[in-house]
């Protein structure tokens, strides 16, 4: 935020099957600052400055898509990094590369490159593993960093996640 940081509560209803997003951002006091939907295009139901611009809404929906939807484009390469992390590289045009990295602790990272430099990165950290060693379905913390102008960073802490309908996590 201009001049500092802000704490807000975000509620997102995401369907990877339908490729839809409904996102609400509220102040700590419960005032709805932004209410937007993505269904192939972005629609702002409510926006209070600085959350009212189309550019903000598109950027927010693109960030949510990057975190929760599969990468757009073709899988070009896979491999193992020197630290034991597994990586998959996707390209969706001549200038954009997306690397999806899973470390030995099952935390994951997404790095998006454009024109040879890192534009965005997402890191997800899990609180615990299931008894059988399989990772829990939802990370406890996600950190998003944007290096493009204007740069910003978001730290998301999971309050609650519930799989709904046909998108149930198995």
DSSP file (Angstrom, degrees, kcal/mol; ACC not computed):
  #  RESIDUE AA STRUCTURE BP1 BP2  ACC     N-H-->O    O-->H-N    N-H-->O    O-->H-N    TCO  KAPPA ALPHA  PHI   PSI    X-CA   Y-CA   Z-CA
    1    1 A X    >         0   0    0      0, 0.0     3,-2.3     0, 0.0     2,-0.1   0.000 360.0 360.0 360.0 147.9    0.0    0.0    0.0
    2    2 A X  T 3   +     0   0    0      1,-0.3     3,-0.0     3,-0.0     0, 0.0  -0.345 360.0   7.5 -55.4 126.2    1.2    3.5   -0.6
    3    3 A X  T 3  S-     0   0    0      1,-0.1     2,-0.3    -2,-0.1    -1,-0.3   0.488 133.6 -27.7  82.5   3.1    3.2    4.7    2.4
    4    4 A X  S <  S-     0   0    0     -3,-2.3     2,-0.2     2,-0.0    -1,-0.1  -0.995  83.8 -44.3 159.6-151.4    3.3    1.3    4.2
    5    5 A X        -     0   0    0     -2,-0.3     2,-0.3    -3,-0.0    -3,-0.0  -0.715  36.2-159.0-116.4 166.0    1.5   -2.0    4.8
    6    6 A X        -     0   0    0     -2,-0.2     2,-0.5     2,-0.0    -2,-0.0  -0.995  11.9-139.9-143.9 146.4   -2.1   -3.0    5.4
    7    7 A X        +     0   0    0     -2,-0.3    21,-0.5     2,-0.0     2,-0.3  -0.939  32.6 161.9-107.3 127.0   -3.8   -6.0    6.9
    8    8 A X  E     -A   27   0A   0     -2,-0.5     2,-0.5    19,-0.2    19,-0.2  -0.886  36.0-120.9-135.4 166.4   -6.9   -7.2    5.2
    9    9 A X  E     -A   26   0A   0     17,-2.7    17,-3.2    -2,-0.3     2,-0.4  -0.953  26.8-163.0-111.4 129.5   -9.0  -10.4    5.1
   10   10 A X  E     -A   25   0A   0     -2,-0.5     2,-0.5    15,-0.2    15,-0.2  -0.922   8.0-167.6-114.9 138.9   -9.4  -12.1    1.8
   11   11 A X  E     -A   24   0A   0     13,-2.8    13,-2.6    -2,-0.4     2,-0.4  -0.992  11.7-175.8-123.3 123.5  -12.0  -14.7    0.9
   12   12 A X  E     -A   23   0A   0     -2,-0.5     2,-0.6    11,-0.2    11,-0.2  -0.978  16.9-165.9-126.5 131.2  -11.6  -16.6   -2.4
   13   13 A X  E     -A   22   0A   0      9,-2.8     9,-2.0    -2,-0.4     2,-0.4  -0.964  23.9-178.1-111.8 112.7  -13.9  -19.1   -3.9
   14   14 A X  E     -A   21   0A   0     -2,-0.6     2,-0.5     7,-0.2     7,-0.2  -0.932  19.6-172.7-122.1 133.2  -11.9  -20.8   -6.7
   15   15 A X  E  >> -A   20   0A   0      5,-2.5     5,-1.8    -2,-0.4     4,-1.2  -0.933   4.7-177.7-123.7 107.3  -12.9  -23.5   -9.1
   16   16 A X  T  45S+     0   0    0     -2,-0.5    -1,-0.1     3,-0.2    54,-0.1   0.832  87.0  57.1 -69.6 -30.3  -10.1  -24.9  -11.2
   17   17 A X  T  45S+     0   0    0      1,-0.2    -1,-0.2    -3,-0.1    -2,-0.0   0.924 119.3  28.9 -64.9 -44.9  -12.6  -27.1  -13.0
   18   18 A X  T  45S-     0   0    0      2,-0.1    -1,-0.2     0, 0.0    -2,-0.2   0.516 104.2-128.9 -91.5  -7.0  -14.7  -24.1  -14.2
   19   19 A X  T  <5 +     0   0    0     -4,-1.2    21,-0.4     1,-0.2     2,-0.3   0.936  61.0 139.0  53.8  51.5  -11.7  -21.7  -14.2
   20   20 A X  E   < -A   15   0A   0     -5,-1.8    -5,-2.5    19,-0.1     2,-0.4  -0.915  35.3-168.3-125.4 152.6  -13.6  -19.2  -12.1
   21   21 A X  E     -AB  14  38A   0     17,-1.9    17,-3.0    -2,-0.3     2,-0.5  -0.999   7.6-172.8-138.1 134.5  -12.6  -17.0   -9.2
   22   22 A X  E     -AB  13  37A   0     -9,-2.0    -9,-2.8    -2,-0.4     2,-0.4  -0.984  19.5-177.2-124.1 118.5  -14.8  -15.0   -6.8
   23   23 A X  E     -AB  12  36A   0     13,-2.8    13,-2.7    -2,-0.5     2,-0.4  -0.955  12.0-176.1-124.8 133.0  -12.6  -12.8   -4.5
   24   24 A X  E     -AB  11  35A   0    -13,-2.6   -13,-2.8    -2,-0.4     2,-0.5  -0.994   6.3-164.4-126.3 133.6  -13.6  -10.5   -1.7
   25   25 A X  E     -AB  10  34A   0      9,-2.5     8,-2.7    -2,-0.4     9,-1.8  -0.980  14.6-178.7-117.6 128.3  -11.2   -8.3    0.2
   26   26 A X  E     -AB   9  32A   0    -17,-3.2   -17,-2.7    -2,-0.5     6,-0.2  -0.902  27.9-114.8-125.3 152.6  -12.4   -6.8    3.5
   27   27 A X  E >   -A    8   0A   0      4,-2.5     3,-1.8    -2,-0.3   -19,-0.2  -0.347  42.8-101.0 -71.2 165.7  -10.9   -4.5    6.2
   28   28 A X  T 3  S+     0   0    0    -21,-0.5    -1,-0.1     1,-0.3   -20,-0.1   0.812 126.2  57.4 -58.0 -29.8  -10.3   -6.0    9.6
   29   29 A X  T 3  S-     0   0    0      2,-0.1    -1,-0.3     1,-0.0    -3,-0.0   0.571 124.8-102.3 -80.4  -9.1  -13.5   -4.3   10.7
   30   30 A X    <   +     0   0    0     -3,-1.8     2,-0.4     1,-0.3    -2,-0.1   0.499  69.9 146.4 103.5   4.7  -15.5   -6.1    8.0
   31   31 A X        -     0   0    0      1,-0.1    -4,-2.5     2,-0.0     2,-0.7  -0.627  51.4-124.9 -75.0 126.8  -15.9   -3.4    5.3
   32   32 A X  E     +B   26   0A   0     -2,-0.4    -6,-0.3    -6,-0.2     3,-0.1  -0.640  34.6 172.6 -76.0 114.6  -15.9   -4.9    1.8
   33   33 A X  E     +     0   0A   0     -8,-2.7    15,-2.7    -2,-0.7     2,-0.3   0.760  67.7  12.4 -91.3 -31.3  -13.1   -3.1   -0.1
   34   34 A X  E     +BC  25  47A   0     -9,-1.8    -9,-2.5    13,-0.2     2,-0.4  -0.989  53.3 177.5-150.5 137.7  -13.3   -5.2   -3.2
   35   35 A X  E     +BC  24  46A   0     11,-2.6    10,-2.8    -2,-0.3    11,-1.8  -0.918  24.6 158.7-140.2 111.9  -15.7   -7.8   -4.6
   36   36 A X  E     -BC  23  44A   0    -13,-2.7   -13,-2.8    -2,-0.4     2,-0.4  -0.949  25.0-154.0-139.6 157.6  -14.7   -9.2   -8.0
   37   37 A X  E     -BC  22  43A   0      6,-2.6     6,-2.8    -2,-0.3     2,-0.5  -0.974   3.0-157.6-131.0 141.8  -15.3  -12.3  -10.2
   38   38 A X  E     +BC  21  42A   0    -17,-3.0   -17,-1.9    -2,-0.4     4,-0.2  -0.982  27.8 149.8-119.6 119.3  -13.3  -13.9  -13.0
   39   39 A X  S    S-     0   0    0      2,-2.1   -19,-0.1    -2,-0.5     3,-0.1  -0.522  94.1 -48.1-140.3  67.4  -15.2  -16.0  -15.5
   40   40 A X  S    S+     0   0    0    -21,-0.4     2,-0.3     0, 0.0   -20,-0.1   0.058 139.5  39.2  85.2 -26.1  -13.1  -15.6  -18.6
   41   41 A X  S    S-     0   0    0      2,-0.0    -2,-2.1    -4,-0.0     2,-0.4  -0.961  92.9-103.2-146.1 162.2  -13.1  -11.8  -18.0
   42   42 A X  E     -C   38   0A   0     -2,-0.3     2,-0.4    -4,-0.2    -4,-0.2  -0.742  31.1-174.7 -93.6 131.5  -12.9   -9.7  -14.8
   43   43 A X  E     -C   37   0A   0     -6,-2.8    -6,-2.6    -2,-0.4     2,-0.7  -0.994  14.3-148.8-124.6 127.2  -16.1   -8.1  -13.4
   44   44 A X  E     +C   36   0A   0     -2,-0.4    -8,-0.2    -8,-0.2     3,-0.2  -0.860  16.5 177.5 -96.2 115.6  -15.9   -5.7  -10.4
   45   45 A X  E    S-     0   0A   0    -10,-2.8     2,-0.3    -2,-0.7    -9,-0.2   0.812  75.4  -1.5 -82.1 -34.1  -19.0   -6.0   -8.2
   46   46 A X  E     +C   35   0A   0    -11,-1.8   -11,-2.6     5,-0.1    -1,-0.3  -0.961  65.9 172.1-156.9 138.5  -17.7   -3.5   -5.7
   47   47 A X  E     -C   34   0A   0     -2,-0.3     2,-0.4   -13,-0.2   -13,-0.2  -0.933  11.4-166.8-153.2 128.4  -14.4   -1.5   -5.3
   48   48 A X    >   -     0   0    0    -15,-2.7     3,-2.9    -2,-0.3     5,-0.1  -0.939  53.6 -53.7-112.2 136.4  -13.3    1.2   -3.0
   49   49 A X  T 3  S+     0   0    0     -2,-0.4    -1,-0.0     1,-0.4   -15,-0.0  -0.155 127.8  18.9 -48.9 137.0  -10.1    3.1   -3.8
   50   50 A X  T 3  S+     0   0    0     -3,-0.0     3,-0.5   -49,-0.0    -1,-0.4  -0.915 128.1  54.3 -91.3  17.9   -7.5    1.9   -4.3
   51   51 A X  S <  S+     0   0    0     -3,-2.9    -2,-0.2     1,-0.2    -5,-0.1   0.217  88.7  82.0 -94.5  13.5   -9.2   -1.4   -5.0
   52   52 A X        +     0   0    0     -5,-0.2    -1,-0.2   -18,-0.1     2,-0.2   0.477  64.1 102.5-101.7  -3.1  -11.6   -0.1   -7.7
   53   53 A X  S  > S-     0   0    0     -3,-0.5     4,-2.2     1,-0.1     5,-0.1  -0.517  70.1-132.0 -87.6 151.3   -9.5   -0.1  -10.8
   54   54 A X  H  > S+     0   0    0      1,-0.2     4,-2.9     2,-0.2     5,-0.2   0.865 109.7  56.9 -61.9 -37.2   -9.7   -2.6  -13.6
   55   55 A X  H  > S+     0   0    0      2,-0.2     4,-2.5     1,-0.2    -1,-0.2   0.910 107.2  47.4 -63.2 -42.5   -5.9   -2.9  -13.5
   56   56 A X  H  > S+     0   0    0      2,-0.2     4,-2.8     1,-0.2    -2,-0.2   0.948 113.6  48.1 -60.9 -48.5   -6.0   -3.8   -9.8
   57   57 A X  H  X S+     0   0    0     -4,-2.2     4,-2.5     1,-0.2    -2,-0.2   0.912 113.1  47.0 -61.3 -45.0   -8.7   -6.4  -10.5
   58   58 A X  H  X S+     0   0    0     -4,-2.9     4,-2.4     2,-0.2    -1,-0.2   0.922 113.7  48.5 -63.2 -43.8   -6.9   -8.0  -13.4
   59   59 A X  H  X S+     0   0    0     -4,-2.5     4,-2.3    -5,-0.2    -2,-0.2   0.909 111.9  49.2 -62.6 -42.5   -3.6   -8.1  -11.5
   60   60 A X  H  X S+     0   0    0     -4,-2.8     4,-2.5     2,-0.2    -2,-0.2   0.934 112.4  47.0 -61.8 -47.5   -5.3   -9.7   -8.5
   61   61 A X  H  X S+     0   0    0     -4,-2.5     4,-2.5     1,-0.2    -2,-0.2   0.878 111.6  51.3 -64.9 -37.4   -7.1  -12.3  -10.6
   62   62 A X  H  X S+     0   0    0     -4,-2.4     4,-2.3     2,-0.2    -1,-0.2   0.891 110.2  49.7 -65.6 -38.5   -3.8  -13.1  -12.5
   63   63 A X  H  X S+     0   0    0     -4,-2.3     4,-1.9     2,-0.2    -2,-0.2   0.919 112.0  47.4 -64.7 -42.9   -2.0  -13.5   -9.1
   64   64 A X  H  X S+     0   0    0     -4,-2.5     4,-2.7     1,-0.2     5,-0.3   0.910 111.5  51.3 -64.1 -41.8   -4.7  -15.8   -7.9
   65   65 A X  H  X S+     0   0    0     -4,-2.5     4,-2.4     1,-0.2    -1,-0.2   0.914 108.7  51.8 -60.1 -42.7   -4.6  -17.8  -11.1
   66   66 A X  H  < S+     0   0    0     -4,-2.3    -1,-0.2     1,-0.2    -2,-0.2   0.890 115.3  41.6 -61.8 -39.2   -0.8  -18.1  -10.8
   67   67 A X  H  < S+     0   0    0     -4,-1.9    -2,-0.2    -5,-0.1    -1,-0.2   0.908 129.4  22.2 -74.6 -42.7   -1.1  -19.5   -7.2
   68   68 A X  H  < S+     0   0    0     -4,-2.7     2,-0.3    -5,-0.1    -3,-0.2   0.599 108.9  67.9-111.0 -12.8   -4.1  -21.8   -7.6
   69   69 A X  S  < S-     0   0    0     -4,-2.4     3,-0.1    -5,-0.3   -53,-0.0  -0.768  87.9 -95.5-108.0 154.8   -4.4  -22.8  -11.3
   70   70 A X        -     0   0    0     -2,-0.3    -1,-0.1     1,-0.1    -2,-0.1  -0.291  55.8 -87.2 -61.0 151.7   -2.1  -25.0  -13.4
   71   71 A X        -     0   0    0      1,-0.1     2,-0.4    -5,-0.0    -1,-0.1  -0.291  40.7-120.4 -60.8 144.9    0.4  -23.0  -15.5
   72   72 A X  S    S+     0   0    0     -3,-0.1     2,-0.2    18,-0.1    -1,-0.1  -0.692  73.7  34.2 -82.7 137.7   -0.7  -21.9  -18.9
   73   73 A X  S    S-     0   0    0     -2,-0.4     2,-0.3    19,-0.1    19,-0.3  -0.637  94.3 -39.6 117.6-173.4    1.4  -23.3  -21.8
   74   74 A X  E     -D   91   0B   0     17,-2.4    17,-2.0    -2,-0.2     2,-0.6  -0.706  49.4-116.6 -96.3 141.4    3.4  -26.3  -22.7
   75   75 A X  E     +D   90   0B   0     -2,-0.3    15,-0.3    15,-0.2     3,-0.1  -0.666  39.3 172.1 -71.2 119.6    5.5  -28.4  -20.4
   76   76 A X  E     -     0   0B   0     13,-3.4     2,-0.3    -2,-0.6    14,-0.2   0.741  54.8  -0.3-104.9 -30.4    9.0  -27.9  -22.0
   77   77 A X  E     -D   89   0B   0     12,-1.3    12,-3.1     2,-0.0    -1,-0.3  -0.995  50.2-163.8-159.8 154.0   11.4  -29.6  -19.5
   78   78 A X  E     +D   88   0B   0     -2,-0.3     2,-0.3    10,-0.2    10,-0.2  -0.944  25.6 135.5-135.1 159.2   11.6  -31.4  -16.1
   79   79 A X  E     -D   87   0B   0      8,-2.0     8,-2.7    -2,-0.3     2,-0.4  -0.987  46.9 -93.4-178.6-175.5   14.6  -32.0  -13.9
   80   80 A X  E     -D   86   0B   0     -2,-0.3     6,-0.2     6,-0.2     5,-0.1  -0.992  34.3-138.3-124.8 128.4   16.1  -32.2  -10.4
   81   81 A X    >   -     0   0    0      4,-3.1     3,-2.1    -2,-0.4     6,-0.0  -0.291  33.0 -98.4 -79.9 168.9   18.0  -29.2   -9.0
   82   82 A X  T 3  S+     0   0    0      1,-0.3    -1,-0.1     2,-0.1    -2,-0.0   0.750 123.5  56.4 -61.8 -24.8   21.2  -29.5   -7.0
   83   83 A X  T 3  S-     0   0    0      2,-0.1    21,-0.3     1,-0.0    -1,-0.3   0.374 123.9-101.7 -88.3   5.9   19.3  -29.2   -3.7
   84   84 A X  S <  S+     0   0    0     -3,-2.1     2,-0.2     1,-0.3    -2,-0.1   0.422  75.7 142.5  90.8  -0.3   17.0  -32.2   -4.6
   85   85 A X        -     0   0    0     18,-0.1    -4,-3.1    -5,-0.1     2,-0.4  -0.478  47.9-130.8 -73.3 143.3   14.0  -30.1   -5.7
   86   86 A X  E     -DE  80 102B   0     16,-2.5    16,-2.6    -6,-0.2     2,-0.4  -0.769  26.2-166.3 -92.8 140.5   12.0  -31.3   -8.6
   87   87 A X  E     -DE  79 101B   0     -8,-2.7    -8,-2.0    -2,-0.4     2,-0.4  -0.984  15.7-168.6-133.3 140.9   11.3  -28.7  -11.3
   88   88 A X  E     -DE  78 100B   0     12,-2.2    12,-2.7    -2,-0.4     2,-0.5  -0.995  14.8-152.4-122.9 132.9    8.9  -28.4  -14.3
   89   89 A X  E     -DE  77  99B   0    -12,-3.1   -13,-3.4    -2,-0.4   -12,-1.3  -0.919  12.1-173.9-112.2 129.7    9.3  -25.6  -16.8
   90   90 A X  E     -DE  75  98B   0      8,-3.1     8,-2.8    -2,-0.5     2,-0.4  -0.907   6.5-165.5-117.9 145.8    6.4  -24.3  -18.9
   91   91 A X  E     +DE  74  97B   0    -17,-2.0   -17,-2.4    -2,-0.3     6,-0.2  -0.998  12.2 175.9-128.7 138.4    6.4  -21.8  -21.7
   92   92 A X  S    S-     0   0    0      4,-1.1     2,-0.3    -2,-0.4   -19,-0.1   0.453  72.2  -7.1-120.2  -3.7    3.2  -20.0  -23.0
   93   93 A X  S    S-     0   0    0      3,-0.7    -1,-0.2     0, 0.0     3,-0.1  -0.908  91.0 -74.2-165.8-168.2    4.8  -17.7  -25.6
   94   94 A X  S    S+     0   0    0     -2,-0.3     3,-0.0     1,-0.2    21,-0.0   0.638 125.8  33.6 -77.8 -11.8    8.2  -16.6  -26.7
   95   95 A X  S    S+     0   0    0      1,-0.1    20,-1.5    20,-0.1     2,-0.5   0.571 100.0  79.8-119.8 -11.2    8.9  -14.4  -23.6
   96   96 A X  E     + F   0 114B   0     18,-0.2    -4,-1.1    19,-0.1    -3,-0.7  -0.876  46.9 176.2-110.3 128.9    7.2  -16.0  -20.6
   97   97 A X  E     -EF  91 113B   0     16,-2.3    16,-3.4    -2,-0.5     2,-0.5  -0.986   8.8-165.6-125.8 136.8    8.6  -19.0  -18.7
   98   98 A X  E     -EF  90 112B   0     -8,-2.8    -8,-3.1    -2,-0.4     2,-0.5  -0.987   2.3-165.0-125.1 123.0    7.1  -20.5  -15.6
   99   99 A X  E     -EF  89 111B   0     12,-2.7    12,-2.6    -2,-0.5     2,-0.5  -0.918   3.1-161.7-105.1 130.7    9.0  -22.9  -13.3
  100  100 A X  E     -EF  88 110B   0    -12,-2.7   -12,-2.2    -2,-0.5     2,-0.4  -0.967  15.6-172.6-110.7 121.1    7.1  -25.0  -10.7
  101  101 A X  E     -EF  87 109B   0      8,-3.3     8,-2.7    -2,-0.5     2,-0.5  -0.948  14.8-168.7-122.9 131.6    9.5  -26.3   -8.1
  102  102 A X  E     -EF  86 108B   0    -16,-2.6   -16,-2.5    -2,-0.4     6,-0.2  -0.979  17.9-148.5-119.0 120.3    8.8  -28.8   -5.3
  103  103 A X    >   -     0   0    0      4,-2.5     3,-2.5    -2,-0.5   -19,-0.1  -0.298  33.3 -96.0 -84.0 170.9   11.5  -29.0   -2.6
  104  104 A X  T 3  S+     0   0    0    -21,-0.3    -1,-0.1     1,-0.3   -20,-0.1   0.732 126.1  56.4 -59.2 -22.2   12.4  -32.2   -0.6
  105  105 A X  T 3  S-     0   0    0      2,-0.1    -1,-0.3     1,-0.0    21,-0.1   0.368 118.6-112.7 -88.9   5.1   10.1  -31.0    2.2
  106  106 A X  S <  S+     0   0    0     -3,-2.5     2,-0.1     1,-0.3    -2,-0.1   0.519  74.0 135.0  74.0   8.2    7.2  -30.8   -0.2
  107  107 A X        -     0   0    0     19,-0.1    -4,-2.5    18,-0.1     2,-0.3  -0.511  43.6-146.5 -73.1 158.1    6.9  -27.0    0.0
  108  108 A X  E     -FG 102 124B   0     16,-1.3    16,-3.2    -6,-0.2     2,-0.3  -0.902  17.8-165.3-133.1 161.7    6.6  -25.5   -3.5
  109  109 A X  E     -FG 101 123B   0     -8,-2.7    -8,-3.3    -2,-0.3     2,-0.4  -0.995   6.3-157.8-142.6 143.4    7.5  -22.4   -5.5
  110  110 A X  E     -FG 100 122B   0     12,-2.5    12,-2.6    -2,-0.3     2,-0.5  -0.993  10.7-169.7-121.4 129.7    6.4  -20.9   -8.7
  111  111 A X  E     -FG  99 121B   0    -12,-2.6   -12,-2.7    -2,-0.4     2,-0.5  -0.983   4.0-162.1-121.9 127.7    8.7  -18.5  -10.6
  112  112 A X  E     -FG  98 120B   0      8,-3.0     7,-2.9    -2,-0.5     8,-1.6  -0.942   8.8-169.7-112.4 123.0    7.5  -16.5  -13.6
  113  113 A X  E     -FG  97 118B   0    -16,-3.4   -16,-2.3    -2,-0.5     2,-0.4  -0.877   6.1-178.4-111.8 142.3   10.1  -15.0  -15.9
  114  114 A X  E >  S-FG  96 117B   0      3,-2.5     3,-1.7    -2,-0.4   -18,-0.2  -0.989  70.7  -6.0-140.2 132.6    9.5  -12.5  -18.7
  115  115 A X  T 3  S-     0   0    0    -20,-1.5   -19,-0.1    -2,-0.4     3,-0.1   0.858 131.0 -52.9  53.3  38.5   12.0  -11.1  -21.1
  116  116 A X  T 3  S+     0   0    0    -21,-0.4     2,-0.3     1,-0.2    -1,-0.3   0.426 118.5  92.1  84.9  -0.9   14.8  -12.8  -19.2
  117  117 A X  E <  S-G  114   0B   0     -3,-1.7    -3,-2.5     0, 0.0     2,-0.5  -0.917  82.6 -98.2-129.1 156.9   14.1  -11.6  -15.7
  118  118 A X  E     +G  113   0B   0     -2,-0.3    -5,-0.3    -5,-0.2     3,-0.1  -0.576  39.5 171.8 -72.3 117.8   12.1  -12.8  -12.7
  119  119 A X  E     +     0   0B   0     -7,-2.9    28,-3.5    -2,-0.5    29,-0.7   0.862  63.0   1.7 -91.8 -45.2    8.7  -11.0  -12.7
  120  120 A X  E     -GH 112 146B   0     -8,-1.6    -8,-3.0    26,-0.2     2,-0.3  -0.977  57.2-170.6-144.5 151.5    6.8  -12.9  -10.0
  121  121 A X  E     -GH 111 145B   0     24,-2.2    24,-2.7    -2,-0.3     2,-0.4  -0.995   4.3-163.9-144.8 148.8    7.4  -15.7   -7.5
  122  122 A X  E     -GH 110 144B   0    -12,-2.6   -12,-2.5    -2,-0.3     2,-0.4  -0.999   4.8-169.6-130.4 130.5    5.1  -17.6   -5.2
  123  123 A X  E     -GH 109 143B   0     20,-2.5    20,-2.9    -2,-0.4     2,-0.4  -0.987   4.7-163.2-122.5 132.2    6.3  -19.7   -2.2
  124  124 A X  E     -GH 108 142B   0    -16,-3.2   -16,-1.3    -2,-0.4     2,-0.4  -0.952   2.5-167.0-118.5 133.0    4.0  -22.1   -0.4
  125  125 A X  E     - H   0 141B   0     16,-2.9    16,-1.8    -2,-0.4    15,-1.6  -0.967   9.6-146.6-122.3 132.0    4.8  -23.5    3.1
  126  126 A X        -     0   0    0     -2,-0.4    13,-0.1    13,-0.3     3,-0.1  -0.756   5.4-150.1 -99.1 143.7    3.0  -26.4    4.7
  127  127 A X  S    S-     0   0    0     -2,-0.3     2,-0.3     1,-0.2    -1,-0.1   0.867  73.5  -8.7 -76.7 -38.9    2.4  -26.6    8.5
  128  128 A X        -     0   0    0      0, 0.0     8,-0.9     0, 0.0     2,-0.3  -0.948  60.5-121.3-155.0 167.2    2.3  -30.4    8.7
  129  129 A X  B     -J  135   0C   0     -2,-0.3     6,-0.2     6,-0.2     5,-0.1  -0.840  35.3-103.8-114.1 155.5    2.2  -33.7    6.9
  130  130 A X    >   -     0   0    0      4,-2.3     3,-2.1    -2,-0.3    -1,-0.1  -0.323  39.6-103.2 -70.0 161.8   -0.4  -36.4    7.1
  131  131 A X  T 3  S+     0   0    0      1,-0.3    -1,-0.1     2,-0.1    -2,-0.0   0.847 122.0  55.3 -56.9 -37.6    0.5  -39.5    9.0
  132  132 A X  T 3  S-     0   0    0      2,-0.1    -1,-0.3     1,-0.1     3,-0.1   0.394 121.7-105.9 -81.0   6.1    1.2  -41.5    5.8
  133  133 A X  S <  S+     0   0    0     -3,-2.1     2,-0.3     1,-0.3    -2,-0.1   0.336  78.1 133.1  90.3  -7.3    3.7  -38.9    4.7
  134  134 A X        -     0   0    0      1,-0.1    -4,-2.3    -5,-0.1    -1,-0.3  -0.617  63.3-106.8 -79.8 135.7    1.4  -37.3    2.0
  135  135 A X  B     -J  129   0C   0     -2,-0.3    -6,-0.2    -6,-0.2    -1,-0.1  -0.258  33.5-105.2 -61.9 142.7    1.3  -33.6    2.2
  136  136 A X        -     0   0    0     -8,-0.9    -1,-0.1     1,-0.1    -7,-0.0  -0.316  33.8-116.1 -60.4 155.8   -1.7  -31.8    3.5
  137  137 A X  S    S+     0   0    0      1,-0.1     2,-0.4    -3,-0.1    -1,-0.1   0.776  92.1  47.9 -72.8 -28.9   -3.8  -30.3    0.7
  138  138 A X  S    S-     0   0    0     23,-0.1    -1,-0.1    20,-0.0    -2,-0.1  -0.946  79.1-126.2-122.9 130.6   -3.5  -26.6    1.6
  139  139 A X        -     0   0    0     -2,-0.4   -13,-0.3   -13,-0.1     3,-0.1  -0.404  11.3-140.8 -69.0 148.8   -0.4  -24.6    2.5
  140  140 A X  S    S+     0   0    0    -15,-1.6    18,-2.2     1,-0.2     2,-0.3   0.737  86.2  22.3 -79.8 -24.6   -0.5  -22.7    5.8
  141  141 A X  E     -HI 125 157B   0    -16,-1.8   -16,-2.9    16,-0.2     2,-0.4  -0.996  61.7-171.8-145.8 138.3    1.4  -19.7    4.3
  142  142 A X  E     -HI 124 156B   0     14,-2.5    14,-3.6    -2,-0.3     2,-0.5  -0.999   7.4-161.7-129.0 132.8    1.9  -18.4    0.8
  143  143 A X  E     -HI 123 155B   0    -20,-2.9   -20,-2.5    -2,-0.4     2,-0.5  -0.969   5.1-169.2-117.5 123.3    4.2  -15.5   -0.1
  144  144 A X  E     -HI 122 154B   0     10,-2.8    10,-2.8    -2,-0.5     2,-0.4  -0.943   2.6-172.7-111.6 129.0    3.8  -13.7   -3.4
  145  145 A X  E     -HI 121 153B   0    -24,-2.7   -24,-2.2    -2,-0.5     2,-0.5  -0.988   5.4-164.3-123.2 130.9    6.5  -11.3   -4.6
  146  146 A X  E     -HI 120 152B   0      6,-3.0     6,-1.2    -2,-0.4   -26,-0.2  -0.966   8.8-177.6-116.3 123.0    6.0   -9.1   -7.7
  147  147 A X        +     0   0    0    -28,-3.5     4,-0.2    -2,-0.5   -27,-0.1   0.517  54.6  97.8 -96.9  -7.7    9.1   -7.5   -9.1
  148  148 A X  S    S-     0   0    0    -29,-0.7     2,-0.4     2,-0.2    -2,-0.1  -0.430  90.2 -57.2 -79.1 157.7    7.4   -5.5  -11.9
  149  149 A X  S    S+     0   0    0      1,-0.3    -1,-0.1    -2,-0.1    -2,-0.1  -0.646 132.7  34.0 -77.1 127.3    6.6   -1.8  -11.4
  150  150 A X  S    S-     0   0    0     -2,-0.4    -1,-0.3     1,-0.1    -2,-0.2   0.443  95.6-158.7 -83.9 131.5    4.9   -1.2   -9.0
  151  151 A X        +     0   0    0     -4,-0.2     2,-0.3    -6,-0.0    -4,-0.2  -0.371  19.4 162.3 -71.9 151.1    6.5   -4.0   -7.0
  152  152 A X  E     -I  146   0B   0     -6,-1.2    -6,-3.0    -4,-0.1     2,-0.4  -0.975  25.4-142.8-159.3 167.2    4.7   -5.5   -4.1
  153  153 A X  E     -I  145   0B   0     -2,-0.3     2,-0.4    -8,-0.2    -8,-0.2  -0.995   9.5-164.8-138.0 143.4    4.6   -8.5   -1.8
  154  154 A X  E     -I  144   0B   0    -10,-2.8   -10,-2.8    -2,-0.4     2,-0.5  -0.988   5.9-160.9-127.3 138.0    1.7  -10.4   -0.2
  155  155 A X  E     -I  143   0B   0     -2,-0.4     2,-0.5   -12,-0.2   -12,-0.2  -0.982  13.4-164.6-116.3 120.3    1.9  -12.8    2.7
  156  156 A X  E     -I  142   0B   0    -14,-3.6   -14,-2.5    -2,-0.5     2,-0.5  -0.897   2.9-165.2-107.1 128.3   -1.2  -15.0    2.9
  157  157 A X  E     -I  141   0B   0     -2,-0.5     2,-0.3   -16,-0.2   -16,-0.2  -0.960  24.3-122.1-114.2 126.9   -2.0  -17.0    6.0
  158  158 A X        +     0   0    0    -18,-2.2     3,-0.1    -2,-0.5   -20,-0.0  -0.490  32.6 171.4 -70.0 125.0   -4.5  -19.7    5.8
  159  159 A X  S    S-     0   0    0      1,-0.4     2,-0.3    -2,-0.3    -1,-0.2   0.824  71.2 -19.6 -93.7 -49.6   -7.4  -19.3    8.2
  160  160 A X        -     0   0    0      2,-0.0     2,-0.4     0, 0.0    -1,-0.4  -0.966  55.9-166.4-159.7 143.2   -9.6  -22.1    6.8
  161  161 A X        -     0   0    0     -2,-0.3     2,-0.4    -3,-0.1   -23,-0.1  -1.000   6.6-178.5-134.1 135.3   -9.9  -24.1    3.6
  162  162 A X        -     0   0    0     -2,-0.4     2,-0.3     2,-0.0    -2,-0.0  -0.972  23.2-136.0-134.9 119.7  -12.8  -26.3    2.6
  163  163 A X        -     0   0    0     -2,-0.4     2,-0.3     6,-0.1     5,-0.2  -0.584  30.3-163.0 -70.7 135.0  -12.9  -28.3   -0.6
  164  164 A X    >   -     0   0    0     -2,-0.3     3,-1.4     3,-0.1    -2,-0.0  -0.909  37.8 -30.2-121.7 147.0  -16.4  -27.9   -2.1
  165  165 A X  G >  S-     0   0    0     -2,-0.3     3,-0.9     1,-0.2    -2,-0.0  -0.098 120.1 -12.2  56.9-139.7  -18.4  -29.8   -4.8
  166  166 A X  G 3  S+     0   0    0      1,-0.3    -1,-0.2     2,-0.0    -3,-0.0   0.551 124.9  72.6 -77.7  -7.6  -16.5  -31.6   -7.6
  167  167 A X  G <   +     0   0    0     -3,-1.4    -1,-0.3     2,-0.0    -2,-0.2   0.178  67.8 149.8 -89.2  18.5  -13.2  -29.8   -6.8
  168  168 A X    <   -     0   0    0     -3,-0.9     2,-0.3    -5,-0.2    -3,-0.0  -0.277  48.5-124.0 -57.7 129.6  -12.8  -32.0   -3.7
  169  169 A X              0   0    0      1,-0.1    -1,-0.1     0, 0.0    -6,-0.1  -0.571 360.0 360.0 -76.6 134.9   -9.1  -32.5   -2.9
  170  170 A X              0   0    0     -2,-0.3    -1,-0.1   -33,-0.1    -2,-0.1   0.386 360.0 360.0-109.2 360.0   -8.2  -36.2   -2.6
